[in-house]
Amino acid sequence: MKPLAALASILAALCLGSAASAQPNASGELVATQGGQLQGVTLASGVHAYLGVPYAAPPVRDLRWRDPQPAARWTGVRHADRFGPQCVQPLRGILTNQYSGAEVSSEDCLYLNVWTRPELKKAPVVVFLHGGAFFIGSGSMALYGGEGVAERGAVFVNLNYRLGILGFLSHPALTAESPHKSSGDYGFLDQIAALKWVKANIAAFGGDPDNVTIVGQSAGSMSVLTLQASPLAKGLFQKAVGMSGAQIGAPAEESVRPLAKAEAEGVKFQALMKAKSLDELRALPADRLVVPRTPGAPGVGPDVDGYVLPMQTGAIFARGQQNDVPLMVGFAHDESFGGLGAIKDLADYRSRVQAKYGARAAQFLALYPAANDDEAIRQARAADRDATMVVGMSAWARAQSATGHAPVYSYMFARAHSYAPGVRFSDMDPATAGAYHTSEVPFWLGSLESFNQFRHTRDWTPEDRAFSRAMTDSLVAFAKTGVPDTAQLHWPRYDARQPMLLELNAEAKPAAWPDQRKLDFFNADAAAALSGPVRD
């Protein structure tokens, strides 16, 4: 075999990713889309996967930092048997918890993937938006695969969208050249383009284009909130699920950075790149366009651009102008991003609270009391979770229930993973991780085995597998009807006057949301810090 052919063969095998369970040379049914004919692969489960389907033109050269354009049609049959490249991003180490194998990245990355079964007709459609803080992640990550959901009765779609500086650069010159006089939210425009592709093509895969549920986790959840708020997404989905991520709440005026501030950060980035003009920025290789994740570096992320988001998400909901669809929101029991940090003992807890909250420390300790070291560690973790995650998810649920007519359901995922003995990670300690950020995703999507694809890290129990099936069935039920109830899981409807959620632990049971007084404390703290740096 010639060297180039051998290299191509190796890369193809690596890019196949979670489709590696496909039977050798097994081809899926031919599907006719608006772009042309597709042929995917048949997995051992009988699910058909169509991978690496272009939903927009490659956003390269002059299309960098512009609205996504229609993908070109093709002639003949396109073999949709491997994932497209992921969008440009930092790569993961092999010892990270969510390592996903060899990663091929490119600026040419606007591809989606579809999982379905031949017998599905007018089935509900689940479109999943990956997380990763808007700078990493892709639809090719095995964790976000759709085989498990398709097995349970829904057509599943996931996708890549532009990330980092390529997906979210705002700049005065970009705003000036835009027909909408906006800049920055190109990643969201990609998601909207993908939803338009789904609307036009998903019936050919057995899906109902008028019954689409958007689901996202972390930055994907923030994306779901943005799409629910955006007038550009009207009619493209009928239900929404947000898992651990929401840019809404106090201080409402800057939940998402205003365009002017985002443009100023773009000018800082131009200076960092030593580029004299927008043309020079567009001429730079994509792998050069990296923002250091260090204090004082240019900020990159979503903005209120005046087009995707005409105003803050909270203001859109307050006016009742959101896409009013059934909503499910939730968070994980042990996730947090900052706050007090890891507490050693009771004395350390009290010292850190005093240092962080000053005159308000006594109020904090009344809300999160601790009398010994163990209580201090637990209360610090609960406070960090409430301050950095629950406030946003609660604000989203309250905003929808206040001005919307569609129902809201909510959950707290509290089930720790079952780890293989002695397993180690570079970014997580299994002994203390608990129900960490993102830990619910494999249960919802039925992708538990994604963690064992490249090395054995989980010893899943029969109970884990049964609980995952119950959660996936609940997700599919919600996608079908807007109500997540099943024979196994019974959901309380969210009521802001006495908010209840479904706690997903060793068993599933109704439980109260964290005390609103705690969330009010952190909202007031955020409002007081409004003059400080904007958090991404």
N, C-alpha and C positions, 0 to 999 in steps of 0.2 A: 504494500500500500504506500502511495506517495505521502511525503510528510504533511503536506497541507490537507490532504484527504483524511489522514489519520487524526490530525488536530481537529478537523471539523467533526469527525465521528465522536471524539472524546467530548467536545463541547456540547454536542447534541445530547449525549447521554446525561451530562451534568445538568443541562437546562431542563430535562424532562421532569426533574424534581419528583413531586408526589405522584405524578403520573407513571412512575416507575413500576407501580403495581399493575400496570396494564399487561394484558396477555401479549406475548411477542407477536408483532406484526398484526395485532387485532385492530381493525379500522372501524371507526364509528360510522353511523349512517351519514350519507350526504345531506347537507342542509343548504338551502338556497337563501342567502342574505342579499341585502341591497348592494353589497360590495362584490358579490360573486359567490361561487359554491365553496363550501367548507367540508373537509373530512377530518374528523377527530380520531380519538382512540377509545376503545372499549376497555374499561377497567375490569379487574377480576370480579368485582361486585355486580357487574352488569351496568353500572353507570357509564354514560358516555361523556367524555371530556373533550372540549374544543378549546385549545390553548393558543395564546398568542394571536388573538384576533384584533386587527387594527380598528380602532374606533375613531381615530382622528389622524390627520397627517403628521409626520414627524415634525416636532416643533424646533427645527434646526435652522441655522443660518438666519435669514431675515425673519423667520417665524419665531425666533427666540423672543420671549416676553411679548407675545401677541396672543390674541384669542385662538383657541384650537380651530383648525380648519378641517373640512371634510377629508376623510381618507380616500385615496385613489381606488378606483375599481380595479379588479384583476380579472384576467381571462383564465379559463381552465379551472382546475380544482386546486384550492389552497390547502395544504396539509397542515391542519391545526393540531399538531401532535407534540409541540413543545412550547414552553413559555417564551414570551418575548423578553428582551432585556429589561431589567428594572431601571428605574430612573436614577440618575447620577446621585450618589450618596456615599458616605463612609461605609466601609465593609466591616463585618463582625468577626471577632476572634472565634477560633474553633472551640473554646471552652466557655463561651457565653451560654446562658440558659436557653436562649431561643436561636441558636445557631441553625442556619438553614442550608448549609452546604455551599458549594462553589457559587459565587454570585457574578453574573455577567451584567454589567451596567452600561448604559448609553443614554445620550440625550434623545435618541430615537426610542421612546419608551411607552408611547400611548397605546397600550394593548390591554385587552380584557380577556377573561377566561369564563367559560360556561360549563357547568356540570348539569346533566339532565338524565332522564331515563326514557327509553323509547315509548313507554306506555303513558307518559304524562301528557295530558291534554288540558289546555287552559288552566294549568297549575299556577299556584301563587309563585311569585318571583321574589327572591331575596337577593339584593345587591349589597355586597359588603365592602366597606371602605376601611382600609387598613390603618393602623395607628403608626406611631413613630415620631411624634413631636413635629410633624411636617418637615422632617429632614432625613428620615430613614423609613424603610418598609417597602413592601411590594405585594402584588397579588400572587407572586410565585412562591411566597413563603408557605411551607407546608402547613403551618399553624392555621392559615386562613383558607385552606383548601375546602372545596364544596362537595366532596363525595358524600360525607356524612349527612348533609342536609338534603341532597338529592335522593339519597336512599330513603329518607323519611317523607318524601312527597312534594318537595318544592324544587323549582329550577333555581340554581344558584349561580350568581355572577360576582366575580371580583375584578379588580382593575388596578392598574398603575395610574398615578397622577403626579404631575411635576412637583418636586420637592425643593426645599432649601431656597437658595438664591434664584434658581431657575424657575421655581414655582411661585415665589412670593416677593420678588423684588419690586418695590415701589420707587419711583424716581420722577422728578418734575418733567424730564424729557419724555418719559414713557406716558405720563398723563397727558402731555401736550399733543402727542401723536395719536393717542387713542380716540376713536370715534365716540367713545362714551365719556371721555375726559376722566379716566380712572386708570389706576395701575395697581398691581400687586397680587391680586387674587387669582392668578392663572391656574393654580392647582384646583380651586373650586370650579373654575370654568371647564377644566378637564372633566371633573366629575359630572357636571351638567351635560357635557357633550356625550359622556358615556351613557347617562340616563336617556338621552335622546336616541342613542343607538339602540338601547334596550326597547324603548317604545316602538321603534320602527322594525325591529328584527326578532324580538324574543318569541313571538308566536311560532316561528319556524322551529324553535327548540321545545315546543310544548308548553311555553309559558303564556300567562295572561298579561298582555301589556297594560291592562287597566287594573291590575292588582299587584303592584310593585311595593315592596317594603325595603326601605333603605336602613341598613344596619351599620354601625361603626363603633370602634373601640378606641379610646384615648384621642389622638388627633382625628381619627375617623369619626369618633363621637362628636367632637367639635364641628366636624364637617357636616354631620347629620343635622346638628342645630343650625348651622349656617344655611343649609339647604331648606330646612323648615322655615327659616326666616326670609329667604331670598325670593323675590318675585320672579326671578328667572327660572326657578324650579317648579313653578306652579303647574300642576297637572301631571308631573313626571313621576310621582309616587303617591301611594295611598295610605301608607303607614310608616312609622319611624321608630327606630330603636337606638338609644344612646347608651353606651357602656363606658363609664368612667372618663368623662371629658365634656366640659361645657364652658364656653366663654360668655357668661351671662351673670348678672347680679350686681352687687355693689362693689366698687363705685360704678354705677350704670353708665356714666358718661365715658368711661374708658375700659370697658370690659374687653373690647377689641380696639387696637390702636387707631386713632384717626388718621386719615390719609396724609395730612400735613406732617405728622410725626413720622409716619412710615417713609415718606419721601425724603425727609431729612436723614434717615438712616441709610437710604439708598445713595444719597450723595456721599455719606461717609464711606460706604462700600466702594464707590467709584474711586475715591481718593486712595483707599487701601489697595486697589488694583492698579493704581497709577495710570488710569485710563483718562484721556483727554475728552472723550465724547462717548455717547451711546453707541456709535458705530464701532469704536474701539472695544467697548465691552462686548458687543455682539461678535467681534472677531476673535476674542480670546477662546482657547480650548475650554471645553466644559469642565475638565478636571482641574483647571486653574481656579474656577469660581467657587472657592471654598471660604466660608466665613469661620474664623476661629471661634470656638466656643469658650471664650475667656472674658472676664470682666472688661467692660469698655468696648468690646467688639460691636460692630454694627448689628442692630437687632433685625431679625428676619422672621416674618410670620404674617398671618392674616391681618387685613386692615379694613376699616370702613371705607371702601373705595368709591361709594356713591353709585355703584352699578350692581355688582353681586349683592352687596349690603348697602342699601340706601341710607341706613342709619344703624345705630347700635341694635343688637339682637333684642335686648330688653325693651327698647322703645318700640320695636316692631310688634312684639308680643303685647305690650301694654296697649297698643292701638287696635289690637285684634286683627292685624294684617298678616299674621303668619299663615302658612299652609296648615289648615286646621284638620289634622289627621290623628287617628289613634296613636298614642305614644307610650313606649315603655322605656324607662330610664333606670339605671342602677349603678352600683359601685361595689368595690371589693372591700372586705372587712379590714385589711391590713395595709392598704396602700396609702402613701403620702409622698409629698414632694417638698421637703424642707421642713419648716416649723422648728420645733425644739430639737429634733434629731435624736440620736441614740442616747438614752438615759442610763446612767450607771446605777444610781440608787436614789433614795428619797431626797437626800441633801442636794444632789446634783439637779434633780427635778426642780426643787424650789429655787435654787440658784439661777437656773436657766429661765424659769418663768419670770423671776424678778428682773433679770437682765433684758428680757425681750419685751415685757409688758409694763414695767415700771409701776406707775400709779394704778394701773389696772390689774396688777398681779393678784391682788386679793380677790377681785371679781373672778378672774380666771380660776384660781384655786377653789373657789366655791362651786364653780361649774364642773371642775375636774378634780375632786378631792382625792387625796392619797394619804394613807397613814403608815405605809411601810414601803419597802423597796419594790416589791412585786406590783403593788397597786400603782406606784409612781411610773413604772415602766409601761404598764397597760394604759394608764391615763394619758401619758405622753403620746403613745401611738394613736390612741383614739382622737386626741386633740389635733394631731398632725393630719390625720385622715379627714376630720371634719373641716379643718381650716383650708386644706388644699384641694379637696375633692367634693365632699358632701355639700358644701355651700353652693357650688355651681349646679350640681345635679338637682338639689332641692329647689333652687331658683327656677330652673327649667320646668320642673314639674308644676310648681306654683304658677308660673307664667302661663303655661298651657291651660291649666284648670281655671285660671282667673278669667280669661277672655275667649277660650276655645269651647267648642261644644263636644268635641271628640274626647273619649275617655283617656285616662292616664293610669298606667300600672307601673309598679316599681319593685326593685329587688335589692338585696345585699348578699353578695356571694361571700360565704364564710368557710368554704370547704378547702382545706389544705390539700396539696397534691401528695400522692404516694410515691416517694422517691426510692430509687434503687440504693441499697446499702453502700455507704462510702462515696457516693457521687459528689463531685466538687464542681463549682462554677466560678468563673472569674468575676461575675457581677452579682452574685447572690449566695446567701448562706441558707441551705435548705432547713437547717435547724431553727431558724428565726424568721423565715420568709412568710409563714402563714398564708393567708389568701392575698397574695401580692397583686400588684397592678398587672393586668392582662391575664391573670390566672383563670378567669372564668371563660375565656374565649374557647379553649379546646372542648369544654363541656357543652357550650352552646352549639358549636359547629360539628361536634362529633369527630374532632381531630386529635384525640388523645395520643394516638401513635406517632404524631408528628415529632414528639419529643424523643422518640427512640429511633428515628430514621437514620441518624448518623452516628450516634453512640447511645448505649442503654442508660437512660437517666431516670426513668419512671418504672415502678412496679405497680401498674394499675391493678386494682382489685376488681372482682366481679361487681362489687357494689359501686365502684367508680364508673364502670361501663354502663351499668343500669341507670345510674343517676344522670350520666351524660345523655343517654337515649331519652330520658324523661325531659331533660332541658331542651334538647333538640326538637322533640315533639311539641313542646310548649311554644318554641319559636315558630315552628311551622304552623301551629294552630293560630298564633297571632297573625302571621302572614296571610292565612286564609280568611280570617273572620274579623280581625281587630280585637279579639279576646284571647288571651293566652291559656285559658283553662283547658285542662285535659283530665283524664281519669286519675293521673298521678299527681298533678300539681294544680292546686286551687288558689287563685290569685285574688287578694283584696283589691278593690278599685281605690285608687288614690283619692283622698279627700283632704284638702289643705287644712280644714278645721281640726282634723285628728288624723294626720297622715300615717298610714300603715303601709308596710312593704312585705314582700315574701322573702324570708331569710332562707337562703340555699346553703345548708350546712350538711351534717351527716344525714339529716332529714330536712324536709321543707316545711316551714311553719310561718304563719303571720307574725310580724313583730313591728314595733313602733320605730319610726324614723328617729335619728338623734334629735334631742331636745332643741326646739327652735331657738330657745334662749342662747344656746351655745353658738348656733349659726349667726344669730344677731350680733353676738360679741365679735366674731371674726369679720362680719360685714362692716361693723363700725371701725374695726382696726384697719381694714383695707381702705375705707373712706378717709381715715386720718392720714394714711400714707400716700394719698393720691399724688402729692407733689414729688414723691420719690420715683425711682426707675420703674418703667412699665414692665410687668412680667410677661414673658412669652407664654 
